[in-house]
Amino acid sequence: MKYCTKCGKLYNDDDVACNDCKKGHLETITDESTPVLLCSGDVMERDRVQAALKDSGIPSDYHRKMVTGNSQLVTGVDLDLFDILVPFNQYEKAFDIAVGIGAIQLEDCEIIQEEPVDEAVEEFEKMSPSKRTLVRIISALLFILVAAGIIFGVDFIMAFIKSLFM
């Protein structure tokens, strides 16, 4: 397996030049802990991927891919892109994790989406106009009784508190 010494991308042994760098920076991997490129993303994506890798016990590192100058001073948000690097011996496991969390999209895969579950729909019985009028009158009377109960209850409590101080 070969990797680009400039950008860290992995290549087959047959390749002679990096597709991104367009130069012959490819070297054969001899050390299993050589950092190789897993994926790229903004600061939020970087933090999300690194947290998932950390949870799985995979060490990772990153370096800035693009520096936007003073954009962070103006906007308060880091707009730079980052390359996330993992050791070569952990690459396959890290790749599976990155695909699992959606950081890497596989091109030839069909994404199976679950059918939305039909939520239970409340069904009400049809009421006759006289029944609807009766329900409205009873509801209004119950509301008046509850409001009167609260008012009389508060008056009773206040009278009891006043009697304690006189």
N, C-alpha and C positions, 0 to 999 in steps of 0.2 A: 504494500500500500504506500502511496506517495501523498505528500501534502505540500501546499504552497508555503514557502517560508515567509512570504510577505503577508498574505491574508489568512492563512491557516486552513483553507478548504482542502478536503480530502479528494484524491483522484486515484484512478486505477493505475496499475504498474505500467500500462501501455501508453498512458498520456505523457506528453513531453513538455507542455506549457499550460499555465493556468488560464482558464477561460476568461476570468475577470481581469487579471493583471496583464494578460497578453505577453507575458515574458516567461522565460525558462527558470522560474524560481522553485521548481519541484524537486524535492528530495525524498528519498526512501526513509520511512520511519524505522529507526533503530531502537529508540528508547520508548517503552510503552507509556511513559508519563508525558510524552510530548503533547503540548496543548494544541488542539485542533478546533476549528470553527464548528459550533453546533448550529447557531442561528443568529440573526440580527434583529434588532428592534429598538424602540424608543425606551425611555427610562422606566415607564410602567411595565412594559413587556419584559425588560431586563430583570426587574425586581420580581415579577411573577414567575419567570422561568427559573431564576436562581433560588427562589423559595421552594419551588417544587423539587429542584435538584438537591437542595440541602435536606429536605424531608426524606429523600431517598438515600442520603449518605454519599452523594456524588459531589466532589469538589468542583468548583467552577470559578472562572475569572472573567473579566471583561476588559475591553479597551474601547475608547471612543473611535468611532468610524468616521464621523463627520462633526466638525466643530463649527457651530453657528455664531461664534463670536460672543457678543454681549447680549444675546437674546434673553438669557436668563435674568439679566439685570433689568431689562425692560418689562418682560412679561411675567417674571417670577416662576417660569416653568422651563425646565431643561429640555430643549428641543433637539438635542444631539441624538444621533443614532449610535448604538453600541453593538459590538460583536461579542457574543458569549462563547467562551472557550472552555472545553472540558478535556481531561486527559484522554489520550487515544484508547487506553484500555477500558475506559468507562463510556466510550462514545455510543455504542449500540444501546446500552441501557438508557443513557441520557436522551438519545434520539427517540426511543419509544415513549419516554416520559413527555418530551416536547410535543410529539404527535398527539399523545393522550390529552394534553391540556390545550391543544389547538394552536400552539406557537409555530408549528411546522405543518403546512398543508400538503398532503400527498396529492399529486396531480391525477393519478389513474384510479383513484378510489371513488366508489359510489357511496355517498353519505346516506345512510338510512335514517330517515326521520320518523319518529313515532307519530301515529295518528293522534290528533287532539282528542282528549276524553270529553265526551258530551257531559256537560254539567247538568245536574238535576234541575229541572225547570218546575217551579211551583205552579200548580194548577189550582185555580180558584173555581168554586162552583158558581153557576149563574144564579143571581138573586133577582127575585121579583121586585118591582118598585116599592111595594108596600113593606116587604121584608127589609130592604135597604133603608127606608125611612125609619123603621123601628130600631134598627141597629144604630143609626146616627143619633136618634133621641136618647137611647140608653147610654151610648158613649158620652154624649154631652152631659147627661145627669151624673155619670160616674166621675167625669172630670170636675164638675162643680163640687161633688162630695169630697173628692181628694183635696181640692184647693181649700175648701172650708175646713177640712180636718187639719191641714197644715196650719192655717191661720189660727184656729182655736187652740191647737197644740202649742204654738209659739206664745200666744197670749197667756195660756195657763202656766207655762214655764217662766215667763217674765214676771207674772204675778207672784209665783212662788219665790223667785229670787228677790223681788222687792220686799216680800214679807220677812225675809232673813235679815235685812238691814234696818227694819223699823222696829 
